[in-house]
Every structure is written in structure tokens, then in C-alpha cells.
Amino acid sequence: MRKLELLAPGGDIESIKAAIVAGADAVYCGLNSFNARTRAENLSFDDLHGLLRIAHSHNCQLFLTLNIIVLEQELPALLKLLNQLVNTAIDGVIVQDLGLFYLLKHHYPTLDIHASTQVTTHNTAQLQFLGDLGASRANLSRELSLNEIKQMSDKAHAINMMTEVFVHGSNCIGFSGLCYFSSAHGGNSGNRGRCSQPCRDQYQTTDVGAQYPLNLKDNSAFADLDALYAAGADSLKVEGRIKKSHYVFRVIETWRKQISRLEQNLTTSLDKTPLYTVFNRDFSNGYLQGAIGKSMYIDNPRDNAVQHFSHIASLKPLANESITVAKALYDEKTQIITTVGDKIAKLSLDKPVISLFIAGNANQPLTIKVLVNEHQYHQLTPAQNREFSVSSTSCLTESDKYGLTHEELAKRFQSFSNAEYQLGHICFENLGQDLFVPFKDLTEMKRQVVLGLNQGRQAVEPITLQDVRSQLTLIDARTAETSNQFNAKPLEQVNQSTALSVLIANRRDLALYKQLKQQCLEQASSSEITAYYLVPDAITAEQDKLAWLFTEEPDLIPWFGAVIMENDLAAAKTLLKQIKPKRIVTNNSGVGVIANELSIAWIAGPYLNISNSISLYCLQQQGCSGAFLSNELNKNQLKSIKALHNFSLHYSVYHPIMLMSSRQCLFIQSSGCDKSVMDDECLTVCKKSTSITNVKGVDFVIDKKRREHNALYGNQHFYNPAILTELSGKFDSVLFDLRSIDTVSRWKTSALAALIQVNEQLNGDLASDLAELITDTTHAQYLKGL
């Protein structure tokens, strides 16, 4: 039988220990920086060493979350952390940032790379992309059905990758990695681990009576274990790094028993009672079953345990009141806490103590016996001492001038007291007097001791950012010898001019673009204007019309969204084969893989969250020819990003602020919907718009276009013309997104006149006051940054 991994959350030391003793096969946790749960207590580096010892003594792996996007100025600190991490026994690193993927693959190959849920992996070409970046596994998007997980797992296994599936815990209503709600409204980016969960906030009562219209029930695949196994999932992941140890223990213990039933060919349980005794918002498996809709919502973001058991009690004769239920749950929680405390009491983080016994006489090798007291990491077995010896290659010689002193030897080995070990007693009783051995022998013996302490793991020398960048330049120069694709120019390159581009999505906007292009062509000084045309999410349903449109309008450049499900990925490939464009823009890396296969140049869209130059280089190595930089960055963060030779940079100056894209129907709890479960027509036919208002009076737009997923937008467009002067020449093009999203923002004149004015400024007319072209806009994200 294929081994199923039970992967537990660990937000603090006690929770990690609780997961281990409850039977987790692996635990994911974060340090105090570079991880996507800054609200968790997280760990110090000393804590990490201790927990690795405990975990490995219980046959449990430990994975470290480094799953945020990284800023340019953070690259030195990131490398410093990786230089430490690579010399630990960590079992895997969970990653979102493309630059970090590149660093790990090319500079830290001993670290196992796991693709985070923040990468939004939902089609097989994305798996290929991640495999090319060195990922050994991918955490699949939570929105996938069992059939889709089967497709993804089959592909992953074919390219020697594993799949992780979230099976318990909080459900995000938006696709992970594509949610900017917390960032745009509060300045706490989910892509930086600071999500403040505005989707769980209270809103003014909606038309259907909901006060929490974006709040989903928790995910539970407990009854779907057999189906998940059949679908090929390799790792079952529990969400909850901000949950406490009693929660982690109860959930992992319950899932461990369920997996054991499967492994023993016993009937798996349908009884979720133990899972209801700890924090929950009730449970749903709607995504797994493809039953996305009303039953997945709950109009209460708080703990549902008392309500659940009170409801059960009310169905029985002579039922007690909810106060009795609440007390019983409190007593249950207290008992779990006591049980956890007892089980983890002996799991010490204390460093192992090293004792050295140095011995030797004239004409004999110098020997060092190393005794390591491992402490008591197992609960039921006594502490085990580990010992090994090393010897000098040269024999000791007599010397009355440079004899080995106890002080000199003690000083030489003092560095064994570090983050991982504590140096204890050094015994010299069996070492003769006035003896000498070459210092190179002592250096080699020290290296051998370190190797023994690390159980054969070779130390990796530190790498600096200068090392990384110099290697990039060398790679470019070496490649230029054969293909002339690159040459050895400096990484930083400032462009001389910036062109205007527009994103359109219908025939009305196409007519506007043609007028704009014609008027600008009549101005001799104007540069060419680029038009991107949005390819809708449901490509299959629109494929023939799109093929006709791009054939009739060869100037249009296809723009692919971030969510391309597997059936539409095949349609995207067929479309690109039909129309054979010179280039595309894609927010989905899977479409980039297809573009490479078809020798089509591709530009990475803004929803790939690019925030540093190493990410740009990573994309370039994957066949990408340019990229939009993230709109979450401020002026200084954008300015610091080093440009690459032969690689274009782009920025969206004007666009509706997408707060989230969702596979769920956002109208069910807002304006209402006749359907309780979404079907194929919901994606392809439905066209609606409404708004919701939070209790602070802030409005948000829910918009659903035909052929596109539901989306939530801010009530103002983003508009940042200041960047044209503050970072003049930084970008090859700037984008005006003309798609119709009904916010309060309005053009003061016609869109045509305004865009002509923008183009004039880009071509040297600095007198234009672009800030006044549009009313009621915001650029708060640009001011705050990440």
C-alpha cells in the first residue's frame, strides 16, 4: 500500500510537540521571518535545532515555511538564513517566491523544495513549471475536486513529484496567492504572511440576511480518505498554524486513527465527533465533491463547537441546556490540554552535551573520542549516548617548544558550543606531555568531528548575493557564446522610453483602442500602443470566437488570467496553436509552459507576484521574455529591483483592484441566487454585479462576467500616474486596464482623450497633469508597499 503522509501545522513549540506525539508524519512550521503566518508565535533558530532532534527521534519530518514573496532589499538577509538552514537537518522548505525557487535549486541543492499553496497550483502544466524549478512536491489549490486531484496526482507522479492536499481546517474563499483583500484594505499582505482575514469580518446585513457573506465553513475531508487515496494524493495537510496545541493534538490524533484504519484495510470512520470538540466553523467537503455552493457557507466566523453539540442535544428527549454542553466542552478541552502536557513533558529542547576525550603519546596518532549525550527525546526509552572517534594522520612527536597545551586544544574546540550543541567536559588524562602534531592535522580532526556530529552531512560554504549575481552574469555571458540571447551587460539597465499599453475585454473597448491607435499614429512622435485582449477563464466555451477574433485582429495580444483549470488549459493550447501569436501575457505559469512548447514569447502578468530581480532571472530561465512587477510594491521597493538585459519590465498604472478571485459563488450570501449548487453554466453564462458594505461603511464590488470566475473588487480603481515621473524610464510599458468594473472611479473627460494625454506625456510632453484625469481613485498600496 502507498504510504500516506499526515502533515501537521506547528505554529509554536508546544503545537509542534503535540503534533509529533499525536502521530504526525511531518510538521510544517516557520521561523520569525520569511513565512506566511506572522501571527503564529513561530520559532528561533535554536528552537528549530531542538525540534528537529525531537521530530527525527519520533520518525517525524520537519518542513520550514519560507512561503512569502521576497523584496529586493531582503535578499542578503534571505541568503544569510539559507546559509544557516542548509547546514541543518531540515527535511524540506516550503516556497512561494520564484527567486527563492531559483536560489534553492542552483545554490542549495541539498534542500528539498516544496511548492506552497500560495503558488495557486491547479493545472498540470503548472506542475511541470514547478518541477522545472526543482520542486519535489506541490500543495494543490484547495478548490479542486477529487477528479481534478486525480489528474494532478497522475501528472505529478509521472514527473517524479508528490501532491499535498489540505484535508482539515480553515477554507479560504479566494484562491491562495491571488487574494489581495488584506493588503489593499489594511496594508497587511497575505503574500507576506500578514493576512488580517477581512473575509471573516462582519458586514452590513445583505439582501439575503447574511452578516458574514464571505465566511466559509471549515474544510473536512475526513469521510473522503478512501477517495483521496484512490485519487493519488501523497500528503494530507492539516491547516492551523495559529491554533493551539490541544487543537493540533486532537485533530492529528483523530486523523492518525483514520489513516490507520485505511492502512489495515478496515472500514474508515464517518464519525467526526472528536473534530467538533475543538475549534471549528462546522465542516464542508464541497470543493472535493464538486458541490460548490450554499451549503459551504456559515454566517458565523467564530467557534461552532457549542452550537453543534447543543443542536444534537436538542434532538434528544430530556436534553440539557447549552450551558451544560458548554461546560462539557470546556472539560473536554481541559482534559486534552492535560493529556498533551503529560505527553510532551519530557520532550526537551536542551542541546546535546558533547564530551571530548583527547588521548595520545609519542609515536602514536592523536585521538579524540566524542561522546554525545542526546538527552531524553523519546518518552518511553532512556536517553541514548552516541560516540565516535577520530585520529590524526600524523603521529605525535616530542617537543619541548611547541607542545600541545590543554588551553590551546580547549580553545580550538570551543566552537562546538553553538546553536546545535553544548560543549561540556574535555578530558586530557590520557594525553602525554610536551607532544606536537601539525596544525593541519588538528584542523582536519575538527572537521571530522563536525562531520560525525552531523552524522555525515557535509558543511556547505556560505553564499553571498554578490556570488549569486556574478554567477548570473557569467551564465548570461556563457550562453551568449552559442545563442546571442544574452550578453554580459550589467544586471541593472534603465530603459530610455516607456510605451503605453491597454487591456481590453470586449468589442467596445476594441473600437476605443483602434481610435486611440489611429490618433496616435497621426502624431509623428508617438510610440506604438500595445493592446492586450483578455482571454476569459472558461476558454473552452469561447475557443472558436477567440480564434476568430485574434485571427481578424492580429494586433491583439492574448492576456491569460491567473486561474486556468485543467480542461481550459487544453483549450488554451489549442487556441495558441491556431492563432500563433508572436507573444502573450499570462498570469498562469502553466500557460507559460505551453507558450515555450510552441515557441511563443510570454510576459509574466501582475498576478504572478514578482518582487525581486532573482525572480525575474528565474522567469527568464524558464523562457519568459518580460514581467509585470507586483502592484503591492512601493516606490523604493520597485526602484531597487535590478533589471535584466533582454528582459522587459511592465507596470499596471490603472486597474480595478481585484481583492480575490473565487471558485465559489459570491452572490449566494450577498444578493442571492436561485441555485444552491454551482454548475457549468454558472461559470459560462452567469453575469451579475452587486456590492457589500462592511460595518465601517466601506463598499466592495462583487463582479461576475460571463466565462470568468467570481471576483471581489475594491470600490475604487488603482491609479498611480506618479510612477511615470518618480521612476521615469524604469518600465518598458505601463498598462491601463480598461475592463468594465463598476467602481466609483470615473474618467473626467473621455477615456480616449485621457489616454491620448497619457501617451503624449510618455513621449515627452511633461506639461500634462495626469493626476486629474480620473476621479475617486487610490494608490494606497503604492504608498505603503510591502
C-alpha atoms as one frame of an Amber mdcrd trajectory, in Angstrom:
protein
   0.000   0.000   0.000   1.242   3.512  -0.869   2.320   5.489   2.178   0.100
   8.452   3.036   1.808  11.311   4.860  -0.084  13.117   7.625   1.242  16.682
   7.628   0.503  18.779  10.711   0.655  22.515  11.454   3.082  23.843  14.041
   2.700  27.495  14.986   4.624  27.256  18.244   6.834  24.832  20.165   4.004
  23.215  22.106   1.910  22.647  18.976   4.831  21.043  17.148   5.450  18.696
  20.062   1.729  17.921  20.239   1.661  17.041  16.543   4.652  14.744  16.954
   3.223  12.758  19.863  -0.201  12.613  18.177   1.313  10.701  15.284   2.122
  13.227  12.549   4.484  12.031   9.822   5.638  15.587   9.237   5.120  19.061
  10.679   5.367  22.402   8.882   6.458  25.417  10.868   8.002  28.854  10.437
  10.835  30.922  11.792  10.443  34.518  12.911  10.878  35.785   9.339  10.069
  34.885   5.719   6.964  32.832   6.458   3.265  33.238   5.709   1.944  33.087
   9.271   3.423  36.038  11.130   0.528  35.827  13.614   1.828  32.453  14.774
   4.458  32.519  17.532   6.990  30.828  15.240  10.496  29.673  16.204  14.033
  30.841  16.804  16.910  29.018  15.129  17.889  27.376  18.423  14.304  26.135
  18.781  14.487  24.675  15.284  17.538  22.548  16.115  15.884  21.165  19.225
  12.639  20.380  17.465  14.485  18.659  14.628  16.105  16.329  17.169  12.729
  15.578  18.779  10.950  15.071  15.462  13.588  12.805  13.959  13.730  10.682
  17.092   9.998  10.063  16.537  10.376   9.341  12.793   8.698  12.638  12.008
   9.942  15.149   9.433  10.065  18.912   9.851   9.368  21.302   6.959  10.146
  25.009   7.156   7.809  27.590   5.652   9.567  30.322   3.665   6.378  30.917
   1.699   6.211  34.661   1.097   7.304  36.890  -1.749  10.725  38.434  -1.102
  11.764  42.067  -1.570  14.989  43.038  -3.320  16.480  44.578  -0.192  15.747
  41.371   1.748  17.871  39.156  -0.496  21.046  39.443   1.663  19.087  38.502
   4.807  17.420  35.638   2.954  20.785  34.257   1.842  22.111  34.561   5.386
  19.173  32.469   6.589  19.630  29.896   3.812  23.337  29.637   4.651  22.310
  28.585   8.155  19.431  26.407   7.098  21.406  24.366   4.584  23.638  23.156
   7.423  20.740  21.814   9.466  18.851  18.536   9.142  15.652  20.257   7.919
  13.609  17.925   5.720  12.044  20.418   3.325  11.473  24.095   2.567   8.025
  25.415   1.538   8.310  28.181  -1.064   6.218  30.758  -2.942   8.750  33.258
  -4.347  10.172  32.336  -7.769  13.539  33.858  -6.901  13.750  31.592  -3.872
  12.963  28.582  -6.069  15.933  29.586  -8.235  18.294  30.085  -5.279  17.402
  26.744  -3.743  17.748  24.771  -6.949  21.034  26.295  -8.082  22.815  27.197
  -4.833  21.301  24.955  -2.116  20.513  21.692  -3.932  20.530  19.649  -0.715
  17.376  21.452   0.489  14.173  19.746  -0.643  11.787  22.239  -2.306   8.029
  22.165  -1.702   5.681  24.489  -3.625   3.358  26.362  -1.275  -0.400  26.677
  -1.677   0.422  30.364  -2.342   1.627  29.321  -5.821  -2.040  28.524  -6.718
  -1.384  25.176  -8.420  -4.461  23.847 -10.227  -3.367  22.589 -13.673  -0.827
  20.034 -14.861   1.342  22.490 -16.805   1.886  24.417 -13.583   3.193  21.175
 -12.080   5.636  20.947 -14.983   6.722  24.538 -14.335   7.302  23.814 -10.641
   9.118  20.578 -11.438  11.473  22.508 -13.713  12.146  24.858 -10.782  13.210
  21.902  -8.648  10.062  21.317  -6.585   9.673  17.766  -5.296   6.045  18.325
  -4.310   3.213  20.818  -4.751   0.422  21.781  -2.391  -2.615  21.815  -4.677
  -5.217  24.575  -4.696  -7.926  23.865  -2.119 -10.668  24.368  -4.716 -10.011
  21.132  -6.621 -12.422  18.212  -6.826 -11.393  14.592  -6.346 -11.332  14.056
 -10.117  -9.098  17.091 -10.576  -6.789  15.906  -7.787  -6.540  12.575  -9.620
  -5.484  14.358 -12.834  -2.929  16.429 -10.947  -1.525  13.498  -8.983  -1.157
  11.362 -12.098   0.843  14.145 -13.749   2.910  14.785 -10.626   3.848  11.131
 -10.270   4.798  10.970 -13.951   7.376  13.721 -13.385   8.516  12.351 -10.009
   6.642  14.865  -7.856   4.314  14.454  -4.889   0.973  16.165  -4.237  -0.284
  17.651  -0.981  -3.976  18.212  -0.314  -5.485  20.244   2.526  -7.860  17.908
   4.355  -8.818  19.821   7.509  -9.030  23.380   8.786  -9.935  26.828   7.528
 -11.199  27.252   3.978 -10.120  30.360   2.084 -12.905  31.768  -0.084 -10.367
  33.146  -2.567  -7.614  31.323  -4.417  -4.498  31.414  -2.209  -1.760  33.651
  -3.590  -4.372  35.623  -5.557  -6.007  37.304  -2.558  -5.118  40.965  -2.030
  -8.033  41.829   0.250  -5.982  42.242   3.415  -3.250  44.063   1.503  -5.489
  46.643  -0.169  -7.656  47.252   2.894  -5.394  47.443   5.903  -1.963  47.116
   4.335  -1.369  43.589   5.650  -0.479  41.432   2.670  -1.368  37.760   2.587
   1.625  37.325   0.282   3.756  38.476   3.214   2.111  36.321   5.873   0.095
  39.152   7.425  -3.450  38.329   6.307  -5.924  40.006   8.682  -8.817  37.883
   7.321 -11.220  40.658   6.236 -13.283  37.905   4.596 -14.255  36.823   8.132
 -15.340  40.365   9.099 -18.905  41.421   9.802 -20.730  43.294   7.018 -23.935
  45.266   6.919 -26.785  42.783   6.590 -27.112  41.742   2.956 -30.265  41.282
   0.891 -30.432  37.639   1.966 -29.897  38.421   5.651 -26.218  37.466   5.939
 -23.817  39.402   8.144 -20.756  37.359   7.228 -21.314  36.892   3.479 -17.742
  35.773   2.702 -17.321  33.305   5.555 -16.939  29.627   4.633 -17.267  26.562
   6.799 -14.054  24.756   7.624 -12.702  22.092   5.314 -13.032  18.453   6.343
 -12.150  15.534   4.098 -12.408  13.052   6.981 -15.053  10.988   5.223 -13.197
  11.197   1.896  -9.978   9.435   2.894 -10.559   6.376   0.704 -11.322   8.606
  -2.285  -8.280  10.793  -1.669  -6.092   7.702  -1.559  -7.611   6.496  -4.818
  -7.021   9.945  -6.334  -3.292   9.571  -5.666  -2.765  12.273  -3.026   0.546
  11.724  -1.241   0.299  14.091   1.718  -2.770  15.022   3.769  -2.229  18.500
   5.151  -3.982  19.990   8.170  -4.328  23.778   8.313  -3.871  25.630  11.604
  -0.555  27.290  12.433  -2.310  29.858  14.599  -4.182  27.149  16.512  -3.038
  25.946  19.943  -1.537  22.617  20.927  -4.758  20.975  22.144  -6.384  21.640
  18.750  -3.414  20.213  16.850  -3.268  17.146  19.085  -6.966  16.308  18.794
  -7.111  16.763  15.013  -3.879  14.880  14.273  -4.726  12.063  16.687  -8.153
  11.660  15.044  -6.728  11.672  11.523  -3.955   9.246  12.543  -6.569   6.737
  13.637  -8.471   7.201  10.389  -5.359   6.614   8.273  -4.522   3.542  10.351
  -7.940   2.100   9.504  -7.213   2.570   5.819  -3.765   1.006   6.150  -5.262
  -2.015   7.925  -7.987  -2.422   5.271 -10.669  -1.574   7.823 -13.756   0.489
   7.095 -12.923   4.146   7.588 -14.948   6.121  10.099 -17.657   8.661   9.302
 -17.785   9.936  12.878 -16.411  13.487  13.093 -17.406  13.947  16.732 -13.805
  14.333  18.034 -13.132  17.022  15.393 -16.169  19.005  16.539 -14.837  19.193
  20.118 -12.135  21.713  19.140 -12.422  24.946  17.177 -14.478  24.654  14.005
 -16.864  26.663  11.862 -18.788  23.484  11.059 -17.406  21.389   8.211 -17.789
  21.046   4.462 -16.226  18.912   1.738 -17.915  20.873  -1.043 -14.765  21.545
  -3.031 -13.701  17.885  -3.002 -17.137  16.662  -4.014 -17.611  19.336  -6.673
 -20.641  20.576  -4.733 -19.638  24.235  -4.508 -22.433  26.447  -3.253 -24.716
  27.450  -0.421 -24.007  24.568   1.973 -20.350  25.660   2.227 -21.239  28.986
   3.873 -21.852  29.673   7.562 -22.907  33.057   8.875 -20.631  32.884  11.908
 -16.826  33.002  11.848 -16.436  32.008  15.494 -16.170  28.581  17.119 -19.157
  26.417  16.258 -18.496  23.627  18.798 -21.133  24.625  21.370 -23.777  25.242
  18.702 -23.042  21.871  17.097 -23.421  19.816  20.269 -26.328  21.949  21.522
 -28.179  21.155  18.309 -27.520  17.444  18.788 -28.669  17.658  22.412 -31.884
  19.437  21.383 -32.828  16.483  19.210 -32.833  14.131  22.185 -35.590  13.835
  24.796 -34.768  15.339  28.196 -31.953  17.348  26.635 -29.876  19.627  28.820
 -29.426  23.315  28.091 -26.492  24.687  26.074 -24.780  25.769  29.305 -24.288
  22.090  30.141 -22.944  21.496  26.658 -20.525  24.409  27.004 -19.266  23.074
  30.335 -18.795  19.594  28.897 -16.766  21.034  26.025 -14.706  23.100  28.439
 -13.997  19.989  30.487 -13.090  18.100  27.304 -10.695  20.864  26.260  -9.121
  20.877  29.728  -8.609  17.113  29.526  -6.951  17.384  26.112  -4.641  20.116
  27.400  -3.693  17.933  30.375  -3.101  14.919  28.149  -0.933  16.933  25.761
   1.035  18.419  28.635   1.762  14.985  30.076   2.800  13.541  26.715   5.201
  16.308  25.791   6.628  16.975  29.257   9.829  15.011  28.606  10.436  16.315
  25.085  13.336  18.594  25.912  14.796  21.232  23.594  18.031  21.205  25.591
  21.098  20.944  23.421  23.013  17.650  23.423  26.164  17.884  25.551  29.461
  16.963  23.902  32.296  15.464  25.940  35.757  15.144  24.375  38.391  12.615
  25.470  41.737  13.599  23.950  44.478  10.977  24.128  47.857  10.011  22.669
  51.568   9.502  23.318  54.731   9.926  21.309  54.834   7.906  18.084  51.072
   7.359  18.260  48.250   9.214  16.489  46.355  11.816  18.453  42.810  10.541
  19.073  39.637  12.315  20.094  36.694  10.281  21.345  33.442  12.223  21.132
  30.612  11.340  23.491  27.227  12.962  22.761  24.526  12.901  25.428  21.345
  13.046  23.348  19.018  13.702  26.313  15.642  12.010  26.521  13.760  12.761
  23.309  11.797   9.520  23.393   9.156   9.268  26.090   9.450   5.590  26.881
  13.114   4.858  26.334  16.087   6.128  28.318  18.487   8.693  26.903  20.991
   7.267  24.453  24.614   8.331  24.306  26.256   8.425  20.895  30.014   8.142
  20.498  32.631   8.067  17.764  36.384   8.709  17.449  38.719  10.497  15.051
  42.508  10.252  14.741  45.335  12.355  13.308  47.043  11.168  10.148  50.452
  12.044  11.658  51.917  10.580  14.819  52.597  12.710  17.854  56.228  13.772
  18.273  58.065  15.005  21.312  58.577  18.752  21.531  59.806  20.998  24.285
  58.927  24.220  22.423  55.578  23.834  20.611  53.892  21.188  22.707  50.113
  20.868  22.674  48.688  22.641  25.715  45.339  21.920  27.266  44.424  25.589
  26.887  45.252  25.609  23.188  43.194  22.476  22.499  40.247  23.702  24.566
  40.226  26.987  22.664  40.411  25.207  19.307  37.303  23.127  20.054  35.296
  25.839  21.817  33.231  26.459  18.672  31.458  23.155  19.289  29.252  25.187
  21.632  26.802  26.582  19.079  23.123  26.662  18.155  23.019  22.875  17.943
  25.357  21.537  20.667  26.809  22.432  24.044  30.454  21.625  24.741  30.857
  20.006  28.130  33.864  18.271  29.697  37.202  17.931  27.879  39.331  15.151
  29.333  43.163  15.233  28.870  44.046  12.417  31.317  45.412  10.151  28.595
  47.318  12.811  26.675  51.099  12.783  27.166  53.179  15.876  27.943  55.262
  18.006  25.556  53.857  16.499  22.371  53.327  18.025  18.963  51.161  17.298
  15.901  50.895  19.518  12.795  48.117  22.116  12.994  46.699  20.892   9.683
  46.013  17.571  11.417  44.114  19.359  14.175  42.090  21.267  11.588  41.215
  18.058   9.783  40.321  16.317  13.044  37.991  19.183  13.920  36.336  18.868
  10.515  35.906  15.124  11.073  34.318  15.728  14.481  31.856  18.180  12.933
  31.076  15.622  10.229  30.457  12.995  12.875  28.208  15.298  14.872  26.233
  15.982  11.709  26.092  12.235  11.031  27.873  12.533   7.704  26.207  15.712
   6.456  28.863  17.842   4.766  29.027  21.525   5.729  28.021  23.904   2.925
  30.005  27.096   2.487  28.051  30.366   2.726  26.916  32.187  -0.395  26.530
  35.952  -0.789  24.279  37.987  -3.052  27.388  39.074  -4.936  28.173  35.403
  -5.592  24.663  34.871  -6.955  24.690  37.928  -9.190  28.170  37.290 -10.515
  27.073  33.780 -11.458  24.038  35.155 -13.269  26.298  37.422 -15.303  28.645
  34.524 -16.070  25.732  32.341 -17.160  24.491  35.104 -19.440  27.932  35.556
 -20.944  28.413  31.809 -21.436  25.008  31.456 -23.088  25.749  34.388 -25.381
  28.589  32.436 -26.963  26.151  29.985 -28.503  22.827  31.772 -28.868  23.447
  35.514 -28.578  20.326  35.571 -26.392  22.202  37.306 -23.585  25.400  39.218
 -23.228  27.488  40.153 -20.254  25.976  43.566 -19.585  25.367  44.665 -16.010
  22.187  43.409 -14.396  20.778  46.872 -13.910  19.525  48.522 -17.061  17.354
  51.637 -17.304  15.143  51.944 -20.364  15.102  55.161 -22.384  11.368  55.315
 -23.079   8.123  53.857 -21.781   5.277  52.796 -24.059   1.552  52.776 -23.376
  -0.431  49.533 -23.292  -4.105  48.845 -22.664  -6.050  45.777 -21.543  -9.455
  45.324 -23.159 -12.126  42.638 -22.980 -14.899  43.464 -25.442 -15.667  44.990
 -28.843 -16.483  48.418 -27.429 -13.026  48.663 -25.913 -11.545  47.310 -29.152
 -13.123  50.212 -31.038 -11.663  52.614 -28.464  -8.209  51.083 -28.958  -8.452
  51.461 -32.732  -9.382  55.140 -32.377  -6.510  55.645 -29.940  -4.044  53.902
 -32.194  -5.154  55.914 -35.228  -4.894  59.278 -33.479  -1.502  58.453 -32.002
  -0.196  57.269 -35.370  -1.007  60.701 -36.740   1.442  62.139 -34.207   4.905
  61.521 -35.574   6.490  61.499 -32.126   4.141  58.866 -30.681   5.340  55.360
 -29.969   3.319  52.251 -30.755   0.479  51.400 -28.378   0.018  47.759 -27.384
  -3.417  46.201 -26.890  -3.833  43.121 -24.710  -7.124  41.247 -25.003  -8.403
  39.284 -22.011  -8.854  35.581 -22.648 -11.692  34.566 -20.276 -11.241  31.811
 -17.671 -13.646  29.432 -19.456 -11.532  29.212 -22.593 -13.219  26.022 -23.814
 -16.619  27.713 -24.118 -15.172  30.682 -26.007 -12.464  28.993 -28.057 -13.933
  29.381 -31.561 -14.861  33.026 -31.044 -11.421  33.789 -29.635  -9.681  32.073
 -32.550 -11.725  34.150 -34.989 -11.091  37.399 -33.083  -7.308  37.014 -32.826
  -7.124  35.967 -36.475  -9.141  39.008 -37.563  -7.257  41.348 -35.225  -3.600
  40.233 -35.335  -2.501  43.308 -33.365  -4.233  41.996 -30.242  -2.005  40.184
 -27.764  -3.739  37.439 -25.736  -3.821  38.089 -21.975  -4.435  34.968 -19.870
  -5.774  35.147 -16.329  -4.373  33.519 -13.210  -6.864  30.649 -12.928  -6.824
  28.210 -15.855  -8.388  24.915 -14.814  -7.224  21.703 -16.486  -9.967  21.437
 -19.120  -9.371  25.050 -20.162  -5.596  24.522 -20.222  -6.060  22.145 -23.175
  -8.262  24.736 -24.873  -5.569  27.385 -24.302  -3.030  25.191 -26.049  -5.343
  24.590 -28.998  -6.091  28.307 -29.256  -2.411  29.268 -29.288  -1.697  26.664
 -31.956  -4.483  28.138 -34.067  -3.627  31.826 -33.793   0.178  31.581 -33.385
   0.695  34.986 -31.731   4.166  36.493 -31.513   3.777  36.899 -27.765   1.268
  36.642 -24.917   0.835  37.840 -21.361  -0.056  35.184 -18.824  -0.755  35.270
 -15.110  -0.671  31.470 -15.089   2.703  29.737 -15.272   1.126  26.692 -16.920
   0.238  28.758 -19.973   3.854  29.948 -19.971   4.967  26.325 -20.260   2.657
  25.862 -23.251   3.992  29.066 -24.826   7.524  27.701 -24.523   6.492  24.460
 -26.199   5.035  26.459 -29.099   7.988  28.899 -29.292   5.776  31.843 -28.329
   7.306  34.649 -26.262   5.497  35.241 -22.979   5.335  38.005 -20.399   4.547
  37.235 -16.759   1.420  39.083 -15.624   0.972  41.081 -12.385  -0.702  38.203
 -10.508   2.490  36.148 -10.555   3.581  38.468  -7.713   7.099  39.371  -8.880
   9.002  41.441  -6.330  12.768  40.894  -6.856  15.397  40.538  -9.565  16.176
  36.883  -8.855  12.538  36.091  -9.638  12.977  37.927 -12.934  16.026  35.835
 -13.699  14.177  32.657 -12.731  11.420  33.557 -15.188  13.952  34.344 -17.895
  15.498  30.914 -17.447  12.016  29.437 -17.956  11.666  31.103 -21.357   9.888
  34.246 -20.181  10.727  37.476 -22.024   9.334  40.073 -19.612   7.293  40.608
 -16.456   4.891  42.940 -14.713   6.134  43.887 -11.261   3.767  43.484  -8.330
   1.351  46.342  -7.634   1.814  45.735  -3.904   5.267  47.377  -4.052   6.067
  50.991  -3.210   8.426  53.350  -4.999  11.612  52.319  -3.200  10.811  48.620
  -3.436  10.213  48.938  -7.175  13.252  51.130  -7.717  15.601  48.671  -6.037
  14.716  45.785  -8.376  17.549  45.182 -10.825  16.503  44.932 -14.453  17.848
  42.192 -16.725  19.320  42.584 -20.165  16.951  41.497 -22.927  14.043  41.266
 -20.495  11.204  43.814 -20.455   9.638  45.324 -17.331   5.981  46.359 -17.105
   3.699  48.004 -14.551  -0.063  48.492 -14.277  -0.767  52.190 -13.690  -4.557
  51.948 -13.793  -6.778  48.962 -12.980  -9.679  47.774 -10.833  -8.237  46.348
  -7.618  -9.069  42.653  -7.598  -9.232  41.660  -3.946  -9.826  37.990  -4.638
 -10.793  35.536  -7.332 -13.046  32.730  -6.151 -14.380  29.422  -7.438 -17.281
  29.919  -5.048 -20.454  31.866  -5.888 -20.173  35.212  -4.093 -23.825  36.116
  -4.732 -25.395  33.367  -2.613 -24.807  35.296   0.624 -24.918  38.805  -0.846
 -27.729  39.418  -3.344 -28.955  35.819  -3.520 -29.011  33.111  -6.176 -31.636
  30.559  -7.203 -29.089  27.774  -7.382 -27.884  26.078  -4.217 -25.033  24.300
  -6.033 -22.955  25.771  -8.853 -22.993  24.036 -12.239 -21.144  24.508 -15.532
 -23.459  27.326 -16.609 -22.534  29.354 -13.519 -19.075  29.915 -14.982 -20.009
  30.220 -18.625 -23.380  32.035 -18.582 -23.796  33.936 -15.304 -23.248  37.705
 -15.471 -24.003  39.689 -12.312 -22.751  42.535 -10.196 -23.578  43.652  -6.683
 -21.902  45.216  -3.674 -21.428  44.543   0.019 -20.566  47.028   2.750 -18.606
  46.317   5.903 -19.625  47.668   9.298 -17.185  50.562   8.852 -19.129  51.698
   5.798 -16.576  50.599   3.169 -18.101  49.255  -0.039 -16.822  46.340  -2.109
 -17.881  45.268  -5.597 -18.743  41.654  -6.416 -18.480  41.164 -10.166 -19.093
  38.111 -12.321 -18.509  38.277 -16.056 -19.563  35.536 -18.458 -16.809  32.937
 -18.805 -14.977  34.255 -15.722 -14.825  33.313 -12.065 -16.473  35.358  -9.353
 -14.297  38.234  -8.142 -14.334  40.789  -5.372 -13.014  44.282  -6.121 -12.305
  47.424  -4.155 -14.745  50.290  -4.674 -12.060  52.486  -6.278  -9.708  51.860
  -9.160  -5.970  51.907  -8.570  -4.374  54.860 -10.356  -0.718  55.765  -9.937
   0.485  58.244 -12.590   3.181  59.492 -10.190   5.301  56.480 -11.085   5.788
  57.872 -14.604   7.909  60.681 -13.195   9.173  59.099  -9.952  10.527  56.054
 -11.789  10.864  57.543 -15.248  12.326  55.082 -17.735  12.150  52.112 -15.334
   9.489  50.300 -17.355   9.235  49.307 -20.995   5.491  49.819 -20.831   2.759
  50.881 -18.423  -0.741  49.437 -18.539  -4.202  50.989 -18.416  -6.745  48.265
 -17.668  -9.971  49.313 -19.435 -12.133  46.367 -18.399 -15.584  47.356 -17.182
 -15.742  47.025 -13.383 -18.274  49.418 -11.890 -16.417  51.276  -9.134 -16.819
  54.925  -8.131 -13.810  55.913 -10.270 -14.656  57.921 -13.384 -12.820  59.483
 -16.338 -13.084  63.278 -16.133 -13.086  63.517 -19.924 -13.487  60.668 -22.382
 -11.209  57.651 -21.951  -9.905  58.312 -25.463  -8.868  61.896 -24.714  -7.293
  60.860 -21.424  -5.234  58.077 -22.978  -4.020  60.385 -25.736  -2.829  62.747
 -22.996  -1.037  59.878 -21.220   0.662  58.868 -24.436   1.755  62.437 -25.048
   3.450  62.564 -21.656   5.169  59.241 -22.255   6.520  60.713 -25.466   7.975
  63.796 -23.828   5.149  66.228 -23.071   5.835  66.718 -19.359   3.264  69.512
 -19.047   0.318  67.124 -18.749  -1.246  66.780 -15.314  -2.198  63.133 -15.396
  -3.345  63.032 -11.785  -6.507  64.923 -12.744  -7.634  62.571 -15.499  -9.639
  60.220 -13.263 -11.657  60.925 -10.119 -12.044  58.885  -6.929  -9.058  56.572
  -7.276  -6.494  55.206  -4.817  -2.821  54.300  -4.825  -2.592  53.356  -1.146
  -0.728  50.136  -1.887   1.972  52.079  -3.732   2.365  54.437  -0.773   2.568
  51.675   1.834   4.246  48.850  -0.070   5.110  45.500   1.494
